[in-house]
Structure formats: structure tokens, C-alpha cells
């Protein structure tokens, strides 16, 4: 059992207790938090409250979170498109609609399940749920991912990420026409104040986030971009492009819900390039991958129809 304690400050007053806990304790669902509140595992000033209780300045919150039930992640014979592999690492081309690692409610069909079947060894730095996973891309984002086979390579790649030595470039299709040839978005990103599944540009509990973008092609109502990450915040490109009023086509969280998504099942985002120093040889390696066929077809359609 893990016990969390919080004292509410002025910026947090009037927030619902269940939302507050969801924002401050990672990877616990709001429905599970509501269950804990009903079981009096969450108290305010030592007293039972309801999930819709509105916080007051100075409230003392205590949440007793039971230890998670041990989860066994099973290897699964899922095809992998391996771009590069040696004794230390892999570079994988992840397809759209594949989750990178297991999480509550989704323990199979992930990239990790496939990796466990393919590899005898994966680094253990990120625990049993995320073996080998150095960085992530969203379920509906396709493209290149680094996977570490041992802790030595994982530590090296993680350090390169922290030092901004790993080059990552994405191709994105956004709503609207961007007039300038490119730009830099330097806007901090943190958890959305009221919607837990979303991130937002905010000054509160945020981290610096920098995205560079370059226009590759313009259409009548859309722009095709290359985006490069200087930092690696959750949903960074999606949040930043929405912030400048050019959300990604098909983005279910930050996009235009009623607009034509051009057949995309999720956001039109593809991690097409990754570059890094090999942990053991120190050789600079760079890999590129073409757009998925459906993405290429959309661009051809836009060129043909002048949309």
C-alpha cells in the first residue's frame, strides 16, 4: 500500500477531488479513484468525502493506494517491421493502431508483447511493463522507435535523449494553410487543468517544450509539415500545432471533431527519421522510413482534388 498526502493551495481550490487525484497520481483511472473514495481510502481533513467534493485552500488530502496486482506480460507472435537490429538495440517501424506498452485494461497486442516474443533479452530499466522501451509514440502515430536490448544501451540512449542528442523528425498534416516557411514553437506543456487525458500549453506544473516545423507542401485547406522535437513532452507536436490553431488532421483529442479527417483513424503523424550515437561503437546512425501507404494516398488525393 502506498500513501499519498497533499495540501491544497490557491491554484487548486474548487477542483473536484477525483480530478485532483487523477492529475497528481499517474496511471490511475478516474473510475478507480472514485471507487477508492467510496471505500474511504481517500479522505480530506481526515473525513470521508464524495467524488464531486470541491477542494478548499488548506485541505489535507490523504490517499491510500493498494499495491497493484502482479501482471504477467506474455510474449505474442505479432509481426514486427525491424529496420535495424544488433546485439544492443533495435529500430522498429511501428504501425498505426499499435500501443507501445501494456497499461491497465490493455495487456496484449502491444509492441512490448511482440518484442518479448522476438527478443530473448530486453533492458529492464523501465520495469516489467516497459522492457526495452526508451521512448514512446502514440498508438495512432506510426514510425520509428528505438528499443534497448540491455541496460547498457538503454542508459546510453536515455542519456542522449536527455541531452537532446537523439534526432527525431515527424511528418504531419495539419488543418489550415501556414503562410511562413517554418517556425519555432517554444511553449511549456503540462497536464490539462480539467481533462486528465489531455496535455496543454500552461505555466502550471509544466516543462519546457520546443518544436521546430518546416512547410513541405501547401494545399488549399491543409499544410504538410516536417516537425522536429527539441524536447520530448507527451503529445508535444499535437499540443503545439493545436496551440497555433493548426491542429493535426484526424486528431481525436486536439483536432476539429466535426472536420473531415480524410480517412485517418487518428492523428496524421508519422515518425519518419531517427538519429543517434550507437551506445557501444559511438557511430552516428540515422534511419528514415517512408510514409504509410494510406498517408501517401491522402496526399495524392489532396493534390488531385485541390482541397
Backbone torsions as a table, in degrees:
resi	resn	phi	psi	omega
1	UNK	NA	133.4	178.2
2	UNK	-114.9	133.4	-177.7
3	UNK	-110.1	126.4	178.5
4	UNK	-109.9	139.4	179.0
5	UNK	-129.1	136.1	-179.5
6	UNK	-136.6	151.2	170.2
7	UNK	-122.1	126.6	-172.9
8	UNK	-76.3	131.0	176.0
9	UNK	-104.1	-177.6	-174.3
10	UNK	-61.0	-37.3	-177.9
11	UNK	-69.0	-17.5	-174.7
12	UNK	-104.4	-6.2	-178.0
13	UNK	-65.3	152.0	-178.9
14	UNK	74.3	-1.6	175.9
15	UNK	-79.3	146.5	176.4
16	UNK	-66.8	143.4	-178.0
17	UNK	-61.8	-39.2	-178.0
18	UNK	-68.6	-37.9	177.1
19	UNK	-67.2	-39.9	-179.8
20	UNK	-59.7	-47.1	-178.4
21	UNK	-67.5	-39.1	178.9
22	UNK	-59.7	-36.8	-179.5
23	UNK	-75.7	-27.1	-172.4
24	UNK	-103.2	-9.8	175.6
25	UNK	-124.7	109.9	-174.1
26	UNK	-67.4	150.8	170.2
27	UNK	60.6	31.5	170.7
28	UNK	-122.9	125.6	-175.1
29	UNK	-72.4	155.7	179.8
30	UNK	-64.9	-36.8	179.4
31	UNK	-64.8	-37.2	178.2
32	UNK	-69.0	-37.8	176.9
33	UNK	-61.9	-42.7	178.4
34	UNK	-61.7	-36.6	176.5
35	UNK	-64.2	-43.7	178.8
36	UNK	-63.6	-38.3	178.2
37	UNK	-63.2	-42.6	-179.9
38	UNK	-66.5	-25.6	178.9
39	UNK	-91.8	8.7	178.6
40	UNK	63.7	24.1	173.7
41	UNK	-80.2	-10.0	175.6
42	UNK	-121.9	127.3	178.4
43	UNK	-129.3	155.3	173.7
44	UNK	-121.8	120.5	-176.5
45	UNK	55.5	35.2	177.1
46	UNK	78.6	6.7	-176.7
47	UNK	-120.5	153.6	177.0
48	UNK	-69.8	143.0	176.6
49	UNK	-135.2	170.5	175.0
50	UNK	-94.4	160.0	-178.5
51	UNK	-59.1	-25.0	-178.4
52	UNK	-93.9	11.1	178.3
53	UNK	-58.7	132.7	179.2
54	UNK	-93.8	127.3	-174.3
55	UNK	-70.4	149.8	175.9
56	UNK	-120.5	152.6	178.4
57	UNK	-57.3	130.8	178.4
58	UNK	90.9	-7.8	177.0
59	UNK	-56.5	136.8	177.0
60	UNK	-103.5	115.1	-177.8
61	UNK	-104.1	134.7	174.2
62	UNK	-130.5	124.9	-178.7
63	UNK	-122.9	122.4	178.7
64	UNK	-101.8	108.1	-174.9
65	UNK	-101.9	117.7	179.7
66	UNK	-61.6	150.2	176.0
67	UNK	-62.4	139.7	-178.9
68	UNK	-67.0	147.9	174.5
69	UNK	-67.6	131.9	-179.4
70	UNK	-55.7	133.8	-179.1
71	UNK	-113.4	132.7	175.6
72	UNK	-102.6	118.8	179.0
73	UNK	-92.1	118.1	-174.1
74	UNK	-91.3	140.7	171.5
75	UNK	-64.8	142.1	178.8
76	UNK	-134.8	138.8	-178.2
77	UNK	-79.7	75.2	179.0
78	UNK	-107.0	129.0	-178.8
79	UNK	-58.8	140.0	177.1
80	UNK	-122.1	137.8	171.9
81	UNK	-95.3	100.3	-176.4
82	UNK	-93.2	118.1	-179.5
83	UNK	-85.2	-33.8	-179.7
84	UNK	-155.4	144.2	176.7
85	UNK	-153.4	138.5	169.0
86	UNK	-143.6	-162.7	-175.8
87	UNK	-73.1	-12.8	-174.8
88	UNK	-108.7	-28.9	-172.0
89	UNK	-159.1	168.1	172.0
90	UNK	-131.0	153.0	167.2
91	UNK	-117.7	119.4	-174.5
92	UNK	-111.0	141.1	169.7
93	UNK	-96.6	100.4	-177.1
94	UNK	-78.9	130.5	177.8
95	UNK	-78.3	163.6	171.7
96	UNK	-60.8	147.7	174.4
97	UNK	76.2	15.9	173.0
98	UNK	-111.5	125.9	175.9
99	UNK	-77.5	142.2	-176.0
100	UNK	-72.0	-48.8	-177.3
101	UNK	-137.2	156.1	178.9
102	UNK	-62.0	152.3	177.2
103	UNK	-152.1	165.3	180.0
104	UNK	-49.0	125.4	179.2
105	UNK	89.1	-3.1	-178.0
106	UNK	-149.8	82.8	-174.2
107	UNK	-106.5	3.6	-179.3
108	UNK	-137.7	164.4	177.7
109	UNK	75.9	11.2	-177.0
110	UNK	-94.4	169.5	176.4
111	UNK	-59.8	-38.3	179.2
112	UNK	-62.3	-42.3	176.8
113	UNK	-57.8	-42.3	179.0
114	UNK	-67.0	-40.6	-179.6
115	UNK	-65.0	-39.4	179.5
116	UNK	-62.5	-32.2	177.0
117	UNK	-74.1	-38.6	-175.0
118	UNK	-78.7	-37.8	-171.6
119	UNK	-110.1	140.4	173.7
120	UNK	-76.2	-32.8	-176.8
121	UNK	-131.7	139.2	172.1
122	UNK	-137.9	152.5	-179.9
123	UNK	-62.8	149.1	-177.6
124	UNK	-108.0	11.0	-174.1
125	UNK	-61.3	-38.6	-178.3
126	UNK	-92.5	14.7	174.0
127	UNK	85.8	-178.2	-174.4
128	UNK	-69.7	-26.7	-177.4
129	UNK	-79.8	-23.7	-174.4
130	UNK	-132.1	46.1	-178.4
131	UNK	-62.3	130.6	176.6
132	UNK	80.8	-10.8	-173.0
133	UNK	-81.3	112.3	-179.7
134	UNK	-88.0	-39.5	178.3
135	UNK	-150.6	167.1	-175.2
136	UNK	-125.4	158.1	163.5
137	UNK	-130.1	155.6	-174.0
138	UNK	-64.2	159.9	179.5
139	UNK	-50.9	-46.5	-175.2
140	UNK	-91.0	4.3	173.7
141	UNK	-95.4	129.9	178.0
142	UNK	-96.4	166.3	170.6
143	UNK	123.5	-162.1	-165.0
144	UNK	-82.6	135.1	179.1
145	UNK	-134.8	140.8	173.7
146	UNK	-91.1	137.7	176.8
147	UNK	-129.8	131.7	-179.1
148	UNK	-98.1	133.0	-180.0
149	UNK	-88.6	-16.0	-179.2
150	UNK	-148.7	165.3	-176.0
151	UNK	-66.2	-32.2	178.8
152	UNK	-59.4	-49.8	-178.9
153	UNK	-69.7	-35.6	179.8
154	UNK	-62.5	-45.5	-179.4
155	UNK	-62.1	-40.4	179.7
156	UNK	-65.8	-46.9	-178.0
157	UNK	-67.1	-38.5	178.2
158	UNK	-64.2	-38.8	177.5
159	UNK	-65.5	-38.4	177.8
160	UNK	-65.5	-37.8	175.8
161	UNK	-60.5	-46.8	-177.6
162	UNK	-63.8	-34.8	-178.0
163	UNK	-89.6	6.4	-180.0
164	UNK	61.1	34.0	179.3
165	UNK	-95.6	-5.1	175.8
166	UNK	-96.5	122.7	-178.9
167	UNK	-86.4	125.9	179.1
168	UNK	-132.9	125.1	-179.8
169	UNK	-130.5	142.0	-176.1
170	UNK	-125.8	154.6	170.6
171	UNK	-109.3	131.5	-174.2
172	UNK	-136.1	141.0	172.8
173	UNK	-109.4	121.5	-174.5
174	UNK	-120.5	159.3	175.4
175	UNK	-73.5	145.6	176.0
176	UNK	85.1	166.1	-178.9
177	UNK	-106.1	120.1	177.6
178	UNK	-88.9	118.5	-173.4
179	UNK	-75.7	-41.9	-175.8
180	UNK	-73.7	157.6	-179.1
181	UNK	-69.5	-20.2	179.9
182	UNK	177.8	-176.0	-179.8
183	UNK	-176.1	176.2	177.8
184	UNK	-125.0	127.8	175.0
185	UNK	-105.6	113.5	178.6
186	UNK	-117.1	90.9	-175.0
187	UNK	-145.3	124.7	-174.9
188	UNK	-65.4	145.2	-177.8
189	UNK	-121.1	135.5	175.6
190	UNK	-146.1	-177.5	179.4
191	UNK	-65.0	139.0	177.6
192	UNK	-60.5	139.0	-173.8
193	UNK	-64.2	-26.5	-176.9
194	UNK	-126.2	-18.9	-178.0
195	UNK	-115.5	105.4	-169.1
196	UNK	-62.9	-31.6	-177.1
197	UNK	-76.6	-9.5	-175.8
198	UNK	-108.2	152.6	169.0
199	UNK	-105.3	169.4	-177.6
200	UNK	-157.1	156.7	169.3
201	UNK	-74.5	117.7	-175.4
202	UNK	-156.0	155.3	176.1
203	UNK	-90.4	-13.9	-175.2
204	UNK	-90.2	124.6	177.1
205	UNK	49.1	46.5	-175.6
206	UNK	-118.1	170.5	176.3
207	UNK	-128.0	152.2	179.6
208	UNK	-57.4	138.5	178.2
209	UNK	-140.1	128.0	-178.2
210	UNK	-130.4	125.0	176.8
211	UNK	-124.5	129.3	172.6
212	UNK	-102.0	139.6	177.9
213	UNK	-134.3	149.6	-177.3
214	UNK	-136.6	129.3	-179.7
215	UNK	-74.3	126.8	176.9
216	UNK	-101.2	-34.2	-178.2
217	UNK	-161.0	141.3	177.8
218	UNK	-113.4	142.2	172.4
219	UNK	-118.6	-177.3	-178.2
220	UNK	-65.7	-34.5	-176.0
221	UNK	-128.7	3.2	-175.9
222	UNK	-139.9	163.1	174.9
223	UNK	-135.0	134.9	177.3
224	UNK	-99.8	124.4	-170.7
225	UNK	-123.4	156.6	159.8
226	UNK	-106.2	131.6	178.6
227	UNK	-120.4	135.4	178.6
228	UNK	-121.2	133.7	-176.6
229	UNK	-92.0	125.7	169.6
230	UNK	-91.1	-24.6	175.6
231	UNK	-132.2	173.2	-176.1
232	UNK	-130.8	64.3	179.5
233	UNK	-83.7	155.8	177.9
234	UNK	-56.8	128.8	177.5
235	UNK	59.3	25.7	-169.1
236	UNK	-54.9	-53.2	-177.9
237	UNK	-63.4	-41.8	-179.0
238	UNK	-62.0	-44.1	-179.9
239	UNK	-68.3	-45.5	-176.9
240	UNK	-65.6	-41.5	-179.5
241	UNK	-68.7	-36.5	175.1
242	UNK	-65.4	-35.3	-179.0
243	UNK	-62.1	-33.8	178.6
244	UNK	-96.8	18.2	175.1
245	UNK	66.4	31.5	173.3
246	UNK	-133.3	64.3	-177.0
247	UNK	-64.8	156.7	179.1
248	UNK	-66.0	140.8	173.9
249	UNK	-61.3	134.0	176.4
250	UNK	80.7	1.4	-176.7
251	UNK	-71.9	115.1	-176.2
252	UNK	-73.6	-20.6	-177.9
253	UNK	-97.9	-41.0	-171.2
254	UNK	-116.9	-0.5	-174.8
255	UNK	-93.7	-170.7	177.8
256	UNK	-87.5	108.6	-172.9
257	UNK	-59.6	-40.2	-173.7
258	UNK	-93.2	-0.5	179.7
259	UNK	-80.5	159.4	175.6
260	UNK	-65.6	123.8	179.8
261	UNK	-92.6	6.5	173.7
262	UNK	58.7	25.1	176.6
263	UNK	90.3	-0.4	177.3
264	UNK	-74.1	136.8	177.1
265	UNK	-80.1	-17.6	177.1
266	UNK	-152.8	-156.9	-176.8
267	UNK	-66.1	142.8	-179.7
268	UNK	-82.3	78.3	-174.6
269	UNK	-139.7	130.7	-176.0
270	UNK	-136.6	122.3	178.1
271	UNK	-81.5	95.0	-168.9
272	UNK	-94.6	-14.4	-176.0
273	UNK	-141.8	139.3	172.8
274	UNK	-144.6	136.4	179.6
275	UNK	-135.9	140.7	-176.2
276	UNK	-161.7	164.6	173.9
277	UNK	-89.2	127.8	-180.0
278	UNK	-61.1	130.9	-175.0
279	UNK	-57.0	-33.4	-175.1
280	UNK	-98.0	-44.9	-175.6
281	UNK	-89.1	-17.7	-176.8
282	UNK	68.9	4.9	177.4
283	UNK	-69.0	139.2	177.3
284	UNK	-79.1	122.4	-179.8
285	UNK	-115.9	135.4	177.5
286	UNK	-133.8	133.6	-179.3
287	UNK	-128.0	143.4	176.1
288	UNK	-130.2	150.8	179.4
289	UNK	-137.8	142.0	180.0
290	UNK	-67.4	160.7	172.8
291	UNK	-61.8	147.9	172.3
292	UNK	-58.1	153.5	-175.5
293	UNK	-57.6	-41.4	-178.2
294	UNK	-65.3	-33.3	179.5
295	UNK	-69.8	-44.4	177.3
296	UNK	-59.7	-38.7	-178.8
297	UNK	-65.0	-36.6	178.4
298	UNK	-64.3	-43.7	179.1
299	UNK	-63.0	-40.9	176.6
300	UNK	-62.6	-39.6	178.4
301	UNK	-62.6	-43.3	179.5
302	UNK	-64.3	-39.7	178.4
303	UNK	-65.1	-40.6	-176.3
304	UNK	-71.8	-42.0	-173.2
305	UNK	-91.7	-3.7	-178.7
306	UNK	54.2	47.3	-178.7
307	UNK	-89.9	NA	NA
